[in-house]
Amino acid sequence: MGFVGVPICVQCGNASNPCRCKVVGPTLGFLAFAAAAIVEWPVGALVYVFRHSKGRRIMGHPATVIYPSVTNSIPI
C-alpha cells in the first residue's frame, strides 16, 4: 500500500501573524488552486483556440486570483 498524503505548504517570513509562519493558509490555497485548475485549464485551452488573450486569462485565474485570495484570507 502506498501512502498518499495532502501536501503541506509552509510560508515563513511574513508579518501577518506573531509566529511569522503560515501553514494552513498556503495549504488550503494550494488545494483550492488544484481544484480550480482541474476545471479552468481545459476550459481555457478550448477558449484559447478562438480567443488567445481570454484563454490565457482563464488558465491563469487559479494562480493569479484563487491561490492568493485563499492564502491571504487565512492568517495562520
All heavy atoms as a GROMACS GRO file, in nm:
protein
  561
    1MET      N    1   0.084  -0.118   0.000
    1MET     CA    2   0.000   0.000   0.000
    1MET      C    3   0.088   0.124   0.000
    1MET      O    4   0.180   0.135   0.078
    1MET     CB    5  -0.089   0.003   0.123
    1MET     CG    6  -0.196  -0.099   0.126
    1MET     SD    7  -0.302  -0.065   0.267
    1MET     CE    8  -0.446  -0.144   0.209
    2GLY      N    9   0.053   0.215  -0.085
    2GLY     CA   10   0.125   0.342  -0.091
    2GLY      C   11   0.060   0.445  -0.001
    2GLY      O   12  -0.057   0.437   0.033
    3PHE      N   13   0.137   0.541   0.037
    3PHE     CA   14   0.088   0.649   0.122
    3PHE      C   15   0.061   0.771   0.036
    3PHE      O   16   0.151   0.821  -0.029
    3PHE     CB   17   0.190   0.680   0.231
    3PHE     CG   18   0.148   0.794   0.321
    3PHE    CD1   19   0.054   0.775   0.419
    3PHE    CD2   20   0.201   0.920   0.303
    3PHE    CE1   21   0.014   0.879   0.501
    3PHE    CE2   22   0.162   1.025   0.385
    3PHE     CZ   23   0.069   1.004   0.483
    4VAL      N   24  -0.062   0.814   0.033
    4VAL     CA   25  -0.099   0.934  -0.039
    4VAL      C   26  -0.142   1.036   0.065
    4VAL      O   27  -0.238   1.015   0.138
    4VAL     CB   28  -0.214   0.908  -0.138
    4VAL    CG1   29  -0.254   1.034  -0.209
    4VAL    CG2   30  -0.174   0.800  -0.237
    5GLY      N   31  -0.069   1.146   0.072
    5GLY     CA   32  -0.100   1.248   0.171
    5GLY      C   33  -0.133   1.381   0.108
    5GLY      O   34  -0.119   1.401  -0.012
    6VAL      N   35  -0.178   1.470   0.190
    6VAL     CA   36  -0.207   1.606   0.148
    6VAL      C   37  -0.076   1.686   0.154
    6VAL      O   38  -0.005   1.680   0.254
    6VAL     CB   39  -0.313   1.669   0.241
    6VAL    CG1   40  -0.337   1.814   0.206
    6VAL    CG2   41  -0.441   1.590   0.236
    7PRO      N   42  -0.044   1.757   0.049
    7PRO     CA   43   0.079   1.838   0.056
    7PRO      C   44   0.065   1.948   0.160
    7PRO      O   45  -0.040   2.010   0.173
    7PRO     CB   46   0.091   1.896  -0.084
    7PRO     CG   47  -0.047   1.892  -0.139
    7PRO     CD   48  -0.115   1.775  -0.076
    8ILE      N   49   0.169   1.969   0.234
    8ILE     CA   50   0.169   2.075   0.335
    8ILE      C   51   0.262   2.186   0.288
    8ILE      O   52   0.379   2.161   0.261
    8ILE     CB   53   0.213   2.022   0.472
    8ILE    CG1   54   0.112   1.919   0.521
    8ILE    CG2   55   0.228   2.135   0.572
    8ILE    CD1   56   0.141   1.861   0.657
    9CYS      N   57   0.208   2.303   0.274
    9CYS     CA   58   0.284   2.419   0.228
    9CYS      C   59   0.314   2.508   0.348
    9CYS      O   60   0.226   2.537   0.428
    9CYS     CB   61   0.205   2.497   0.125
    9CYS     SG   62   0.154   2.399  -0.017
   10VAL      N   63   0.436   2.553   0.358
   10VAL     CA   64   0.478   2.640   0.467
   10VAL      C   65   0.532   2.770   0.406
   10VAL      O   66   0.612   2.766   0.314
   10VAL     CB   67   0.587   2.574   0.554
   10VAL    CG1   68   0.632   2.669   0.662
   10VAL    CG2   69   0.536   2.444   0.612
   11GLN      N   70   0.487   2.880   0.459
   11GLN     CA   71   0.530   3.011   0.411
   11GLN      C   72   0.584   3.088   0.531
   11GLN      O   73   0.509   3.128   0.619
   11GLN     CB   74   0.413   3.084   0.347
   11GLN     CG   75   0.447   3.216   0.287
   11GLN     CD   76   0.324   3.284   0.229
   11GLN    OE1   77   0.214   3.268   0.279
   11GLN    NE2   78   0.344   3.356   0.123
   12CYS      N   79   0.716   3.106   0.538
   12CYS     CA   80   0.778   3.175   0.650
   12CYS      C   81   0.826   3.313   0.609
   12CYS      O   82   0.852   3.339   0.493
   12CYS     CB   83   0.895   3.094   0.704
   12CYS     SG   84   0.843   2.942   0.785
   13GLY      N   85   0.837   3.403   0.706
   13GLY     CA   86   0.889   3.536   0.682
   13GLY      C   87   0.784   3.640   0.654
   13GLY      O   88   0.814   3.748   0.605
   14ASN      N   89   0.659   3.612   0.684
   14ASN     CA   90   0.556   3.714   0.663
   14ASN      C   91   0.520   3.780   0.795
   14ASN      O   92   0.558   3.733   0.901
   14ASN     CB   93   0.432   3.652   0.597
   14ASN     CG   94   0.372   3.541   0.679
   14ASN    OD1   95   0.398   3.530   0.797
   14ASN    ND2   96   0.292   3.459   0.617
   15ALA      N   97   0.449   3.888   0.789
   15ALA     CA   98   0.417   3.964   0.910
   15ALA      C   99   0.269   3.956   0.945
   15ALA      O  100   0.220   4.038   1.021
   15ALA     CB  101   0.458   4.109   0.891
   16SER      N  102   0.197   3.858   0.893
   16SER     CA  103   0.053   3.852   0.918
   16SER      C  104   0.016   3.787   1.051
   16SER      O  105  -0.098   3.794   1.092
   16SER     CB  106  -0.017   3.779   0.803
   16SER     OG  107   0.023   3.644   0.800
   17ASN      N  108   0.112   3.720   1.117
   17ASN     CA  109   0.085   3.664   1.248
   17ASN      C  110   0.211   3.668   1.333
   17ASN      O  111   0.321   3.687   1.281
   17ASN     CB  112   0.028   3.522   1.238
   17ASN     CG  113   0.123   3.425   1.175
   17ASN    OD1  114   0.240   3.453   1.155
   17ASN    ND2  115   0.073   3.308   1.139
   18PRO      N  116   0.200   3.651   1.466
   18PRO     CA  117   0.318   3.662   1.552
   18PRO      C  118   0.423   3.554   1.527
   18PRO      O  119   0.542   3.576   1.550
   18PRO     CB  120   0.261   3.647   1.694
   18PRO     CG  121   0.116   3.672   1.682
   18PRO     CD  122   0.078   3.638   1.542
   19CYS      N  123   0.384   3.437   1.481
   19CYS     CA  124   0.480   3.329   1.457
   19CYS      C  125   0.564   3.352   1.331
   19CYS      O  126   0.666   3.287   1.313
   19CYS     CB  127   0.408   3.196   1.444
   19CYS     SG  128   0.317   3.148   1.591
   20ARG      N  129   0.518   3.438   1.244
   20ARG     CA  130   0.582   3.469   1.118
   20ARG      C  131   0.589   3.351   1.021
   20ARG      O  132   0.667   3.351   0.928
   20ARG     CB  133   0.721   3.528   1.138
   20ARG     CG  134   0.721   3.655   1.220
   20ARG     CD  135   0.828   3.749   1.171
   20ARG     NE  136   0.831   3.868   1.254
   20ARG     CZ  137   0.766   3.980   1.224
   20ARG    NH1  138   0.695   3.986   1.116
   20ARG    NH2  139   0.775   4.084   1.303
   21CYS      N  140   0.509   3.248   1.045
   21CYS     CA  141   0.498   3.134   0.952
   21CYS      C  142   0.350   3.102   0.932
   21CYS      O  143   0.270   3.110   1.024
   21CYS     CB  144   0.569   3.011   1.009
   21CYS     SG  145   0.746   3.018   0.994
   22LYS      N  146   0.317   3.064   0.810
   22LYS     CA  147   0.181   3.025   0.777
   22LYS      C  148   0.184   2.882   0.724
   22LYS      O  149   0.269   2.848   0.642
   22LYS     CB  150   0.123   3.116   0.670
   22LYS     CG  151   0.098   3.258   0.716
   22LYS     CD  152   0.059   3.349   0.603
   22LYS     CE  153  -0.078   3.320   0.550
   22LYS     NZ  154  -0.124   3.418   0.452
   23VAL      N  155   0.091   2.798   0.770
   23VAL     CA  156   0.082   2.661   0.722
   23VAL      C  157  -0.057   2.634   0.665
   23VAL      O  158  -0.070   2.580   0.556
   23VAL     CB  159   0.114   2.561   0.835
   23VAL    CG1  160   0.096   2.418   0.788
   23VAL    CG2  161   0.254   2.582   0.887
   24VAL      N  162  -0.160   2.672   0.737
   24VAL     CA  163  -0.298   2.641   0.697
   24VAL      C  164  -0.338   2.717   0.571
   24VAL      O  165  -0.393   2.658   0.477
   24VAL     CB  166  -0.396   2.672   0.813
   24VAL    CG1  167  -0.540   2.646   0.772
   24VAL    CG2  168  -0.361   2.588   0.935
   25GLY      N  169  -0.310   2.845   0.566
   25GLY     CA  170  -0.349   2.927   0.450
   25GLY      C  171  -0.287   2.879   0.321
   25GLY      O  172  -0.358   2.855   0.222
   26PRO      N  173  -0.155   2.863   0.313
   26PRO     CA  174  -0.095   2.815   0.188
   26PRO      C  175  -0.138   2.674   0.149
   26PRO      O  176  -0.153   2.644   0.031
   26PRO     CB  177   0.055   2.819   0.217
   26PRO     CG  178   0.071   2.923   0.320
   26PRO     CD  179  -0.052   2.911   0.405
   27THR      N  180  -0.161   2.588   0.248
   27THR     CA  181  -0.205   2.451   0.216
   27THR      C  182  -0.345   2.452   0.158
   27THR      O  183  -0.371   2.388   0.055
   27THR     CB  184  -0.199   2.362   0.342
   27THR    OG1  185  -0.065   2.363   0.391
   27THR    CG2  186  -0.240   2.221   0.310
   28LEU      N  187  -0.437   2.526   0.220
   28LEU     CA  188  -0.572   2.536   0.164
   28LEU      C  189  -0.571   2.611   0.032
   28LEU      O  190  -0.650   2.580  -0.058
   28LEU     CB  191  -0.665   2.604   0.264
   28LEU     CG  192  -0.700   2.522   0.388
   28LEU    CD1  193  -0.789   2.603   0.481
   28LEU    CD2  194  -0.766   2.392   0.352
   29GLY      N  195  -0.483   2.709   0.019
   29GLY     CA  196  -0.469   2.780  -0.108
   29GLY      C  197  -0.425   2.687  -0.220
   29GLY      O  198  -0.476   2.695  -0.333
   30PHE      N  199  -0.331   2.597  -0.191
   30PHE     CA  200  -0.287   2.501  -0.292
   30PHE      C  201  -0.399   2.406  -0.331
   30PHE      O  202  -0.418   2.376  -0.449
   30PHE     CB  203  -0.167   2.420  -0.241
   30PHE     CG  204  -0.127   2.313  -0.337
   30PHE    CD1  205  -0.057   2.344  -0.452
   30PHE    CD2  206  -0.160   2.181  -0.313
   30PHE    CE1  207  -0.021   2.246  -0.542
   30PHE    CE2  208  -0.125   2.082  -0.402
   30PHE     CZ  209  -0.055   2.114  -0.517
   31LEU      N  210  -0.476   2.358  -0.233
   31LEU     CA  211  -0.588   2.268  -0.264
   31LEU      C  212  -0.695   2.338  -0.347
   31LEU      O  213  -0.751   2.279  -0.440
   31LEU     CB  214  -0.646   2.211  -0.135
   31LEU     CG  215  -0.552   2.120  -0.055
   31LEU    CD1  216  -0.615   2.080   0.077
   31LEU    CD2  217  -0.513   1.998  -0.136
   32ALA      N  218  -0.725   2.464  -0.314
   32ALA     CA  219  -0.821   2.540  -0.394
   32ALA      C  220  -0.768   2.566  -0.533
   32ALA      O  221  -0.842   2.560  -0.632
   32ALA     CB  222  -0.854   2.672  -0.323
   33PHE      N  223  -0.637   2.595  -0.544
   33PHE     CA  224  -0.572   2.615  -0.674
   33PHE      C  225  -0.586   2.489  -0.758
   33PHE      O  226  -0.621   2.496  -0.876
   33PHE     CB  227  -0.424   2.649  -0.654
   33PHE     CG  228  -0.342   2.638  -0.778
   33PHE    CD1  229  -0.340   2.740  -0.871
   33PHE    CD2  230  -0.266   2.524  -0.803
   33PHE    CE1  231  -0.263   2.731  -0.985
   33PHE    CE2  232  -0.190   2.513  -0.917
   33PHE     CZ  233  -0.188   2.617  -1.009
   34ALA      N  234  -0.558   2.373  -0.700
   34ALA     CA  235  -0.565   2.248  -0.776
   34ALA      C  236  -0.708   2.218  -0.821
   34ALA      O  237  -0.729   2.175  -0.935
   34ALA     CB  238  -0.511   2.133  -0.690
   35ALA      N  239  -0.805   2.241  -0.734
   35ALA     CA  240  -0.945   2.216  -0.771
   35ALA      C  241  -0.990   2.309  -0.884
   35ALA      O  242  -1.058   2.267  -0.978
   35ALA     CB  243  -1.034   2.232  -0.650
   36ALA      N  244  -0.952   2.436  -0.875
   36ALA     CA  245  -0.990   2.531  -0.980
   36ALA      C  246  -0.917   2.501  -1.111
   36ALA      O  247  -0.975   2.513  -1.219
   36ALA     CB  248  -0.959   2.673  -0.936
   37ALA      N  249  -0.791   2.459  -1.101
   37ALA     CA  250  -0.714   2.430  -1.222
   37ALA      C  251  -0.770   2.311  -1.297
   37ALA      O  252  -0.768   2.310  -1.422
   37ALA     CB  253  -0.568   2.405  -1.185
   38ILE      N  254  -0.821   2.212  -1.227
   38ILE     CA  255  -0.880   2.094  -1.293
   38ILE      C  256  -0.996   2.136  -1.382
   38ILE      O  257  -1.016   2.080  -1.490
   38ILE     CB  258  -0.925   1.991  -1.187
   38ILE    CG1  259  -0.802   1.926  -1.124
   38ILE    CG2  260  -1.016   1.886  -1.247
   38ILE    CD1  261  -0.831   1.839  -1.006
   39VAL      N  262  -1.071   2.236  -1.340
   39VAL     CA  263  -1.186   2.282  -1.418
   39VAL      C  264  -1.145   2.388  -1.521
   39VAL      O  265  -1.185   2.381  -1.638
   39VAL     CB  266  -1.294   2.340  -1.325
   39VAL    CG1  267  -1.408   2.401  -1.403
   39VAL    CG2  268  -1.344   2.232  -1.230
   40GLU      N  269  -1.063   2.484  -1.480
   40GLU     CA  270  -1.039   2.602  -1.564
   40GLU      C  271  -0.936   2.580  -1.674
   40GLU      O  272  -0.944   2.646  -1.778
   40GLU     CB  273  -0.999   2.720  -1.477
   40GLU     CG  274  -1.114   2.768  -1.390
   40GLU     CD  275  -1.080   2.889  -1.309
   40GLU    OE1  276  -0.976   2.952  -1.333
   40GLU    OE2  277  -1.159   2.920  -1.219
   41TRP      N  278  -0.838   2.493  -1.655
   41TRP     CA  279  -0.737   2.476  -1.759
   41TRP      C  280  -0.792   2.413  -1.887
   41TRP      O  281  -0.761   2.460  -1.996
   41TRP     CB  282  -0.617   2.399  -1.706
   41TRP     CG  283  -0.530   2.482  -1.617
   41TRP    CD1  284  -0.536   2.618  -1.597
   41TRP    CD2  285  -0.424   2.436  -1.535
   41TRP    NE1  286  -0.440   2.657  -1.507
   41TRP    CE2  287  -0.370   2.548  -1.468
   41TRP    CE3  288  -0.369   2.311  -1.510
   41TRP    CZ2  289  -0.264   2.538  -1.380
   41TRP    CZ3  290  -0.263   2.301  -1.422
   41TRP    CH2  291  -0.212   2.414  -1.358
   42PRO      N  292  -0.876   2.307  -1.880
   42PRO     CA  293  -0.934   2.257  -2.006
   42PRO      C  294  -1.027   2.359  -2.074
   42PRO      O  295  -1.026   2.372  -2.196
   42PRO     CB  296  -1.011   2.132  -1.964
   42PRO     CG  297  -0.952   2.090  -1.836
   42PRO     CD  298  -0.904   2.216  -1.769
   43VAL      N  299  -1.102   2.431  -1.993
   43VAL     CA  300  -1.190   2.534  -2.050
   43VAL      C  301  -1.106   2.644  -2.114
   43VAL      O  302  -1.135   2.689  -2.225
   43VAL     CB  303  -1.283   2.593  -1.941
   43VAL    CG1  304  -1.360   2.713  -1.994
   43VAL    CG2  305  -1.378   2.486  -1.890
   44GLY      N  306  -1.000   2.686  -2.046
   44GLY     CA  307  -0.912   2.789  -2.101
   44GLY      C  308  -0.844   2.744  -2.229
   44GLY      O  309  -0.825   2.822  -2.321
   45ALA      N  310  -0.806   2.616  -2.236
   45ALA     CA  311  -0.743   2.564  -2.357
   45ALA      C  312  -0.841   2.565  -2.474
   45ALA      O  313  -0.803   2.596  -2.588
   45ALA     CB  314  -0.691   2.423  -2.333
   46LEU      N  315  -0.965   2.533  -2.446
   46LEU     CA  316  -1.067   2.536  -2.553
   46LEU      C  317  -1.093   2.679  -2.599
   46LEU      O  318  -1.102   2.705  -2.719
   46LEU     CB  319  -1.196   2.472  -2.503
   46LEU     CG  320  -1.310   2.463  -2.604
   46LEU    CD1  321  -1.271   2.370  -2.719
   46LEU    CD2  322  -1.436   2.414  -2.537
   47VAL      N  323  -1.102   2.772  -2.506
   47VAL     CA  324  -1.126   2.912  -2.541
   47VAL      C  325  -1.005   2.971  -2.612
   47VAL      O  326  -1.019   3.054  -2.702
   47VAL     CB  327  -1.163   2.994  -2.414
   47VAL    CG1  328  -1.167   3.143  -2.442
   47VAL    CG2  329  -1.296   2.946  -2.358
   48TYR      N  330  -0.884   2.926  -2.575
   48TYR     CA  331  -0.760   2.977  -2.634
   48TYR      C  332  -0.757   2.956  -2.786
   48TYR      O  333  -0.700   3.038  -2.858
   48TYR     CB  334  -0.639   2.908  -2.570
   48TYR     CG  335  -0.507   2.957  -2.622
   48TYR    CD1  336  -0.453   3.076  -2.575
   48TYR    CD2  337  -0.437   2.886  -2.718
   48TYR    CE1  338  -0.332   3.122  -2.622
   48TYR    CE2  339  -0.315   2.931  -2.766
   48TYR     CZ  340  -0.263   3.049  -2.718
   48TYR     OH  341  -0.143   3.096  -2.766
   49VAL      N  342  -0.820   2.850  -2.833
   49VAL     CA  343  -0.822   2.823  -2.977
   49VAL      C  344  -0.888   2.939  -3.052
   49VAL      O  345  -0.845   2.975  -3.162
   49VAL     CB  346  -0.896   2.690  -3.005
   49VAL    CG1  347  -0.917   2.669  -3.154
   49VAL    CG2  348  -0.822   2.574  -2.943
   50PHE      N  349  -0.990   3.000  -2.993
   50PHE     CA  350  -1.064   3.105  -3.060
   50PHE      C  351  -1.025   3.246  -3.015
   50PHE      O  352  -1.023   3.338  -3.096
   50PHE     CB  353  -1.215   3.085  -3.037
   50PHE     CG  354  -1.262   2.949  -3.082
   50PHE    CD1  355  -1.291   2.851  -2.990
   50PHE    CD2  356  -1.275   2.921  -3.217
   50PHE    CE1  357  -1.334   2.726  -3.032
   50PHE    CE2  358  -1.316   2.797  -3.260
   50PHE     CZ  359  -1.346   2.699  -3.167
   51ARG      N  360  -0.997   3.263  -2.887
   51ARG     CA  361  -0.962   3.394  -2.832
   51ARG      C  362  -0.842   3.378  -2.742
   51ARG      O  363  -0.855   3.339  -2.626
   51ARG     CB  364  -1.079   3.452  -2.751
   51ARG     CG  365  -1.212   3.454  -2.824
   51ARG     CD  366  -1.267   3.586  -2.864
   51ARG     NE  367  -1.217   3.702  -2.799
   51ARG     CZ  368  -1.293   3.788  -2.734
   51ARG    NH1  369  -1.420   3.768  -2.723
   51ARG    NH2  370  -1.238   3.896  -2.683
   52HIS      N  371  -0.723   3.409  -2.794
   52HIS     CA  372  -0.598   3.384  -2.723
   52HIS      C  373  -0.590   3.454  -2.587
   52HIS      O  374  -0.557   3.391  -2.486
   52HIS     CB  375  -0.478   3.425  -2.808
   52HIS     CG  376  -0.464   3.344  -2.933
   52HIS    ND1  377  -0.453   3.208  -2.932
   52HIS    CD2  378  -0.460   3.382  -3.062
   52HIS    CE1  379  -0.442   3.164  -3.056
   52HIS    NE2  380  -0.446   3.269  -3.138
   53SER      N  381  -0.617   3.582  -2.583
   53SER     CA  382  -0.600   3.656  -2.457
   53SER      C  383  -0.700   3.610  -2.351
   53SER      O  384  -0.666   3.598  -2.234
   53SER     CB  385  -0.613   3.806  -2.480
   53SER     OG  386  -0.742   3.837  -2.528
   54LYS      N  387  -0.822   3.583  -2.391
   54LYS     CA  388  -0.923   3.536  -2.295
   54LYS      C  389  -0.887   3.397  -2.243
   54LYS      O  390  -0.900   3.370  -2.124
   54LYS     CB  391  -1.060   3.531  -2.363
   54LYS     CG  392  -1.170   3.488  -2.272
   54LYS     CD  393  -1.263   3.602  -2.250
   54LYS     CE  394  -1.380   3.555  -2.168
   54LYS     NZ  395  -1.421   3.657  -2.078
   55GLY      N  396  -0.837   3.309  -2.330
   55GLY     CA  397  -0.796   3.176  -2.287
   55GLY      C  398  -0.680   3.181  -2.189
   55GLY      O  399  -0.677   3.106  -2.091
   56ARG      N  400  -0.584   3.269  -2.214
   56ARG     CA  401  -0.472   3.284  -2.121
   56ARG      C  402  -0.518   3.335  -1.986
   56ARG      O  403  -0.468   3.293  -1.882
   56ARG     CB  404  -0.368   3.379  -2.178
   56ARG     CG  405  -0.287   3.320  -2.287
   56ARG     CD  406  -0.182   3.416  -2.333
   56ARG     NE  407  -0.110   3.359  -2.446
   56ARG     CZ  408  -0.018   3.422  -2.513
   56ARG    NH1  409   0.014   3.546  -2.480
   56ARG    NH2  410   0.042   3.364  -2.614
   57ARG      N  411  -0.612   3.429  -1.987
   57ARG     CA  412  -0.665   3.482  -1.862
   57ARG      C  413  -0.738   3.374  -1.782
   57ARG      O  414  -0.724   3.366  -1.660
   57ARG     CB  415  -0.760   3.597  -1.891
   57ARG     CG  416  -0.749   3.708  -1.793
   57ARG     CD  417  -0.827   3.830  -1.832
   57ARG     NE  418  -0.864   3.829  -1.974
   57ARG     CZ  419  -0.974   3.883  -2.024
   57ARG    NH1  420  -1.056   3.945  -1.943
   57ARG    NH2  421  -1.002   3.880  -2.151
   58ILE      N  422  -0.815   3.289  -1.851
   58ILE     CA  423  -0.887   3.181  -1.783
   58ILE      C  424  -0.788   3.080  -1.724
   58ILE      O  425  -0.803   3.036  -1.610
   58ILE     CB  426  -0.984   3.110  -1.880
   58ILE    CG1  427  -1.099   3.204  -1.916
   58ILE    CG2  428  -1.039   2.982  -1.820
   58ILE    CD1  429  -1.189   3.152  -2.027
   59MET      N  430  -0.684   3.045  -1.800
   59MET     CA  431  -0.588   2.947  -1.750
   59MET      C  432  -0.502   3.003  -1.636
   59MET      O  433  -0.455   2.930  -1.551
   59MET     CB  434  -0.499   2.898  -1.863
   59MET     CG  435  -0.573   2.805  -1.957
   59MET     SD  436  -0.467   2.720  -2.074
   59MET     CE  437  -0.432   2.849  -2.191
   60GLY      N  438  -0.483   3.133  -1.632
   60GLY     CA  439  -0.405   3.195  -1.525
   60GLY      C  440  -0.485   3.229  -1.401
   60GLY      O  441  -0.428   3.265  -1.298
   61HIS      N  442  -0.616   3.220  -1.408
   61HIS     CA  443  -0.703   3.257  -1.298
   61HIS      C  444  -0.672   3.183  -1.168
   61HIS      O  445  -0.666   3.247  -1.061
   61HIS     CB  446  -0.850   3.237  -1.338
   61HIS     CG  447  -0.947   3.284  -1.236
   61HIS    ND1  448  -1.012   3.197  -1.151
   61HIS    CD2  449  -0.990   3.408  -1.204
   61HIS    CE1  450  -1.091   3.266  -1.072
   61HIS    NE2  451  -1.080   3.394  -1.102
   62PRO      N  452  -0.649   3.052  -1.168
   62PRO     CA  453  -0.618   2.986  -1.041
   62PRO      C  454  -0.491   3.040  -0.974
   62PRO      O  455  -0.486   3.053  -0.851
   62PRO     CB  456  -0.600   2.839  -1.078
   62PRO     CG  457  -0.677   2.822  -1.203
   62PRO     CD  458  -0.666   2.952  -1.275
   63ALA      N  459  -0.390   3.073  -1.052
   63ALA     CA  460  -0.263   3.120  -0.995
   63ALA      C  461  -0.266   3.267  -0.957
   63ALA      O  462  -0.202   3.307  -0.860
   63ALA     CB  463  -0.149   3.096  -1.093
   64THR      N  464  -0.341   3.347  -1.030
   64THR     CA  465  -0.340   3.491  -1.004
   64THR      C  466  -0.451   3.538  -0.909
   64THR      O  467  -0.435   3.643  -0.846
   64THR     CB  468  -0.352   3.571  -1.135
   64THR    OG1  469  -0.473   3.534  -1.201
   64THR    CG2  470  -0.233   3.545  -1.225
   65VAL      N  471  -0.559   3.462  -0.898
   65VAL     CA  472  -0.672   3.506  -0.815
   65VAL      C  473  -0.704   3.408  -0.703
   65VAL      O  474  -0.710   3.447  -0.586
   65VAL     CB  475  -0.799   3.528  -0.902
   65VAL    CG1  476  -0.918   3.566  -0.817
   65VAL    CG2  477  -0.773   3.634  -1.007
   66ILE      N  478  -0.724   3.282  -0.735
   66ILE     CA  479  -0.769   3.183  -0.637
   66ILE      C  480  -0.665   3.161  -0.526
   66ILE      O  481  -0.694   3.177  -0.408
   66ILE     CB  482  -0.800   3.048  -0.705
   66ILE    CG1  483  -0.906   3.064  -0.812
   66ILE    CG2  484  -0.840   2.943  -0.601
   66ILE    CD1  485  -1.045   3.081  -0.765
   67TYR      N  486  -0.543   3.124  -0.564
   67TYR     CA  487  -0.440   3.094  -0.463
   67TYR      C  488  -0.409   3.213  -0.373
   67TYR      O  489  -0.411   3.198  -0.251
   67TYR     CB  490  -0.313   3.042  -0.531
   67TYR     CG  491  -0.202   3.012  -0.433
   67TYR    CD1  492  -0.205   2.896  -0.357
   67TYR    CD2  493  -0.097   3.100  -0.414
   67TYR    CE1  494  -0.105   2.868  -0.265
   67TYR    CE2  495   0.003   3.074  -0.323
   67TYR     CZ  496  -0.001   2.957  -0.249
   67TYR     OH  497   0.097   2.930  -0.158
   68PRO      N  498  -0.383   3.333  -0.428
   68PRO     CA  499  -0.352   3.444  -0.337
   68PRO      C  500  -0.469   3.483  -0.246
   68PRO      O  501  -0.447   3.517  -0.129
   68PRO     CB  502  -0.317   3.560  -0.430
   68PRO     CG  503  -0.284   3.498  -0.559
   68PRO     CD  504  -0.362   3.372  -0.567
   69SER      N  505  -0.591   3.479  -0.297
   69SER     CA  506  -0.704   3.520  -0.213
   69SER      C  507  -0.728   3.422  -0.098
   69SER      O  508  -0.757   3.464   0.014
   69SER     CB  509  -0.830   3.537  -0.297
   69SER     OG  510  -0.870   3.415  -0.354
   70VAL      N  511  -0.715   3.292  -0.123
   70VAL     CA  512  -0.734   3.194  -0.016
   70VAL      C  513  -0.618   3.201   0.083
   70VAL      O  514  -0.637   3.199   0.204
   70VAL     CB  515  -0.748   3.051  -0.074
   70VAL    CG1  516  -0.747   2.947   0.036
   70VAL    CG2  517  -0.876   3.039  -0.156
   71THR      N  518  -0.495   3.210   0.033
   71THR     CA  519  -0.378   3.215   0.120
   71THR      C  520  -0.378   3.338   0.210
   71THR      O  521  -0.348   3.329   0.328
   71THR     CB  522  -0.250   3.213   0.036
   71THR    OG1  523  -0.248   3.093  -0.042
   71THR    CG2  524  -0.126   3.217   0.121
   72ASN      N  525  -0.414   3.453   0.155
   72ASN     CA  526  -0.412   3.577   0.233
   72ASN      C  527  -0.531   3.591   0.326
   72ASN      O  528  -0.525   3.669   0.421
   72ASN     CB  529  -0.405   3.697   0.140
   72ASN     CG  530  -0.275   3.703   0.066
   72ASN    OD1  531  -0.173   3.654   0.113
   72ASN    ND2  532  -0.277   3.760  -0.053
   73SER      N  533  -0.639   3.517   0.303
   73SER     CA  534  -0.756   3.530   0.390
   73SER      C  535  -0.741   3.453   0.520
   73SER      O  536  -0.811   3.481   0.616
   73SER     CB  537  -0.881   3.484   0.317
   73SER     OG  538  -0.874   3.344   0.292
   74ILE      N  539  -0.648   3.357   0.525
   74ILE     CA  540  -0.626   3.278   0.647
   74ILE      C  541  -0.491   3.317   0.705
   74ILE      O  542  -0.388   3.290   0.646
   74ILE     CB  543  -0.632   3.128   0.616
   74ILE    CG1  544  -0.769   3.094   0.553
   74ILE    CG2  545  -0.608   3.046   0.742
   74ILE    CD1  546  -0.779   2.955   0.501
   75PRO      N  547  -0.488   3.379   0.822
   75PRO     CA  548  -0.361   3.433   0.874
   75PRO      C  549  -0.269   3.330   0.938
   75PRO      O  550  -0.159   3.364   0.977
   75PRO     CB  551  -0.407   3.535   0.977
   75PRO     CG  552  -0.538   3.485   1.023
   75PRO     CD  553  -0.601   3.420   0.904
   76ILE      N  554  -0.310   3.206   0.955
   76ILE     CA  555  -0.222   3.108   1.021
   76ILE      C  556  -0.170   3.005   0.923
   76ILE      O  557  -0.225   2.980   0.822
   76ILE     CB  558  -0.292   3.036   1.138
   76ILE    CG1  559  -0.420   2.966   1.093
   76ILE    CG2  560  -0.315   3.133   1.249
   76ILE    CD1  561  -0.482   2.879   1.198
   0.00000   0.00000   0.00000
